[in-house]
Amino acid sequence: MISIESKTVLNISRFIVFLGLITALIYRRVDHIYRTFVALMGLYIPDIAEKYLPNSPYKLRPF
């Protein structure tokens, strides 16, 4: 079984969504820009929760 840290998985996911955002900007697809922007914000929620809530509830902890 492959073992990857949660931060690595999040960073790979952010990179893939960022590439989608760049593509959306190139082709000027407003719906795709909005969708990828919201996805990026959602992928940063675990980092924000970890930063501002050091003793966060179990449900908010990443993996």
N, C-alpha and C positions, 0 to 999 in steps of 0.2 A: 504494500500500500504506500502511496506517495504521501509524505507529510509536508505540508506547506503552512507557514504561519498565517494567521488571519490578516495581518498588515500587508503581507505580500499579495494575498488574494484581492484585498481591497485596492491596492495600488495598480495591479494588473487590470482590474475592472474599471478603475478611473481612467487609465490610459486608453482602453478600448472605447469608452464613452467619449473621451476627449477627441479621439480620432473621428468619431461620428459627428461631434460638434464642429470640427474643422471642415468636414465634408459638407455639413449643412450650411456653414457660412459661405463656402465656395459656390454652392448651387443656390444660395439664397432661399432655402426652404424654411419658412417661418415656423411651420408646425414642427419640423424636425429640430430646429434650434431650441424651441421651447421644451420639447420632450427631452433632449439631451441635457439641457440646463437643469431641469428638474431632477433628472437621474443623477447628475453630478452632485447636486445638493443632497440628495438622499444618500449617496455613497460617503459623504463627509459627516453625516450625523453621528456615527460611532466615535469619530475623533473629537467632535465638539462635545459630545456627552462625556467622554473620558477626560477632557480638559477641564470642563466646568463642574463636573460632578465626580470628584475623585473616589468617593464611596457610593457609586451609583447603584441603583437596584439591580438585582440579578438579571432581569429581563432586558436591561439596557446595555449590558456588557457584551462586547463583541465575542462571539463564539465561546 
